[in-house]
Amino acid sequence: MRTTRVTTVAALLAAAALTLTACGGEPAAKTPAVTQLTGQSEPGRATVLDRPFDKPELVLTDTTGKPWNLREQTKGKPTLIYFGYTNCPDVCPLTMSNIAVAKKALPTADQDNLRVVFVTTDPERDTPESLGAWLKAQDPSFIGLTGDFPTIQAAARKLGIGIDPAKKEADGKVVSMHGAQVIAFSPKTDEGYVLYGEGTTVDDYTKDLPKIAKGENP
């Protein structure tokens, strides 16, 4: 797996926020929330940021129905964050499955220390109960968060990830369009310093997670 290094946050935003993925369909139009951005990383590569993102101030509801503070409960832990929804037929389950498989290759101590956080982009349908059941099939340790959409959208934007409210298509399907990137946070700095694109494979994650677990560059 090759690594692309970028020198500005703008380059990450170009990669992460300009294109939204409609799960089960074609890429959607550019999001109007981000403009005048340059540079782009290639799908499937790890993009290491020279200017990492701060971890968002985010308190949502976990799958047990209790408040869950992202900053407090992932402090000092290697953390992967992904925004998606459980009714997605392709990208979201594949992404989480790839991470789940790769995680099993880690030493037990690193598996226990790793935090994988799935934040729903479709909170109206993704209740704590349904989100918990869906994630349990992926990996029981994965953390699922839901809450009000504006709060979720604001947190995603701080990480350069665009998401739109779920909407019903002409054929009756409800689609949630969202950026399909995974962001890795370092246990040393608690900053988001690596971006993974939609094309990242199990082998890619398996190779990189041992380094992510230690806060090293992949």
C-alpha positions in Angstrom: 0.0 0.0 0.0 1.4 3.3 -1.0 1.1 6.4 1.1 0.2 9.9 -0.2 1.4 12.8 1.8 -0.4 16.1 1.6 0.7 19.4 3.1 -2.5 21.2 3.6 -6.0 20.5 5.1 -7.4 21.8 1.8 -6.0 18.9 0.0 -7.7 16.5 2.3 -11.0 18.3 2.0 -10.7 18.1 -1.8 -10.4 14.3 -1.4 -13.0 13.8 1.3 -15.7 16.4 0.9 -16.2 17.2 -2.8 -17.9 13.9 -3.7 -20.7 12.3 -1.8 -21.4 8.6 -2.2 -25.0 7.5 -2.6 -24.8 3.9 -1.3 -26.1 1.7 -4.0 -25.9 4.3 -6.7 -23.6 6.6 -8.5 -21.5 9.4 -6.9 -23.7 12.4 -6.2 -23.1 16.0 -7.0 -20.5 18.2 -5.3 -21.4 19.4 -1.9 -21.9 23.2 -1.7 -20.5 23.3 1.8 -16.8 23.2 0.6 -15.5 25.3 -2.2 -12.2 26.5 -3.7 -10.2 23.4 -2.8 -7.3 22.0 -4.6 -5.4 18.7 -4.6 -6.7 15.1 -4.4 -5.7 11.8 -3.0 -6.2 8.5 -4.8 -8.8 6.0 -3.7 -7.4 3.1 -1.7 -4.3 4.9 -0.5 -3.6 6.2 2.9 -3.3 10.0 3.0 -1.1 11.2 5.8 -1.8 14.8 6.8 0.8 17.3 7.7 -1.9 19.3 9.4 -4.1 16.8 11.2 -7.7 17.4 12.3 -8.7 18.1 15.8 -11.2 15.5 17.2 -14.7 17.1 17.0 -16.5 18.0 20.2 -19.3 15.4 19.7 -21.7 13.9 22.2 -24.3 11.5 20.7 -26.3 8.4 21.8 -24.6 5.0 21.7 -26.3 1.7 21.0 -27.3 1.3 24.6 -29.2 4.6 24.6 -26.6 6.4 26.7 -24.7 9.6 25.9 -21.3 9.0 24.4 -18.6 11.7 24.3 -16.2 11.2 21.4 -13.3 13.1 22.9 -13.5 11.7 26.4 -14.1 8.1 25.5 -11.5 7.8 22.8 -8.8 9.9 24.5 -5.4 8.2 24.2 -6.9 5.4 22.0 -6.2 4.7 18.3 -9.5 5.5 16.7 -11.1 5.0 13.3 -14.2 7.1 12.5 -16.6 6.5 9.7 -19.9 8.2 8.8 -22.5 6.0 7.1 -25.8 4.2 7.5 -27.1 0.7 8.1 -29.5 0.5 5.2 -26.6 1.1 2.8 -26.4 -1.9 0.5 -22.7 -1.8 -0.4 -20.1 0.8 0.6 -20.8 1.0 4.4 -21.0 -2.7 5.2 -18.0 -3.4 3.0 -15.9 -0.7 4.8 -16.9 -1.9 8.2 -16.3 -5.6 7.3 -12.8 -4.8 5.9 -11.9 -3.1 9.2 -13.4 -5.9 11.2 -11.3 -8.5 9.4 -8.1 -6.5 9.6 -8.6 -5.8 13.3 -8.6 -9.5 14.0 -5.0 -9.7 12.7 -3.8 -7.4 15.5 -2.4 -8.6 18.8 -5.1 -9.0 21.4 -4.0 -5.9 23.4 -4.1 -3.8 20.3 -7.5 -5.1 19.4 -8.8 -4.2 22.8 -7.3 -0.7 22.6 -8.6 0.2 19.1 -11.8 2.2 18.9 -13.9 1.9 15.7 -16.7 4.5 15.7 -19.5 4.3 13.2 -21.6 7.5 13.1 -24.9 7.2 11.3 -25.8 9.7 8.6 -29.5 8.5 8.7 -30.4 9.0 12.4 -34.2 8.9 11.7 -34.0 5.2 10.8 -30.8 4.2 12.6 -32.1 3.9 16.2 -29.7 2.8 18.9 -31.3 -0.7 18.8 -31.1 -1.2 15.0 -27.6 0.3 14.9 -26.5 -2.0 17.6 -27.8 -5.1 15.9 -26.2 -4.1 12.6 -22.8 -3.5 14.1 -22.9 -6.6 16.2 -22.8 -8.6 13.0 -19.7 -6.7 12.0 -17.8 -6.7 15.3 -19.4 -6.5 18.7 -16.8 -4.0 19.9 -17.6 -1.4 17.2 -19.2 1.7 18.6 -22.4 3.0 17.0 -23.6 6.6 17.5 -26.8 8.3 16.5 -28.5 11.6 17.4 -29.8 14.7 15.6 -28.7 15.2 12.0 -27.4 18.8 12.3 -25.0 17.8 15.1 -23.8 14.8 13.1 -23.4 16.9 9.9 -21.5 19.6 11.7 -19.0 17.1 13.2 -18.5 15.5 9.8 -17.8 18.8 8.1 -15.1 19.5 10.7 -13.4 16.4 9.3 -13.9 17.4 5.7 -16.6 14.9 5.2 -19.8 16.0 3.5 -23.2 14.4 4.3 -26.7 15.2 3.2 -30.0 14.4 4.9 -31.5 11.1 3.8 -34.1 11.5 1.1 -36.6 9.3 -0.8 -35.8 8.7 -4.4 -38.4 8.4 -7.2 -38.4 4.6 -6.9 -39.2 4.9 -3.2 -35.8 4.0 -1.9 -34.4 6.2 0.9 -30.8 7.2 0.2 -28.2 8.8 2.4 -25.4 10.5 0.5 -22.2 10.8 2.5 -18.4 11.0 2.1 -17.1 7.4 2.3 -13.8 8.1 4.0 -12.4 6.6 7.2 -10.3 8.9 9.4 -7.7 7.5 11.8 -6.8 9.3 15.0 -3.5 8.9 16.8 -3.4 7.7 20.4 -0.4 10.0 20.9 -2.0 13.3 19.8 -5.7 12.5 19.6 -5.6 14.1 16.1 -7.0 12.7 12.9 -3.9 12.3 10.8 -4.6 9.6 8.2 -7.4 9.4 5.7 -8.6 6.2 4.0 -10.6 6.3 0.8 -13.5 4.2 -0.4 -11.3 1.8 -2.2 -9.2 0.7 0.8 -9.0 -3.1 1.0 -8.7 -5.6 3.9 -5.0 -6.0 3.0 -4.5 -2.2 3.2 -6.0 -2.0 6.7 -4.3 -5.2 7.8 -0.9 -3.7 6.8 -1.6 -0.3 8.4 -3.5 -1.0 11.6 -0.4 -2.1 13.6 1.1 1.3 12.9 -2.1 3.2 13.6 -2.4 1.4 16.9 0.9 3.0 17.9 0.3 6.4 16.4 2.8 5.9 13.6 2.5 6.8 10.0 1.4 4.0 7.7 
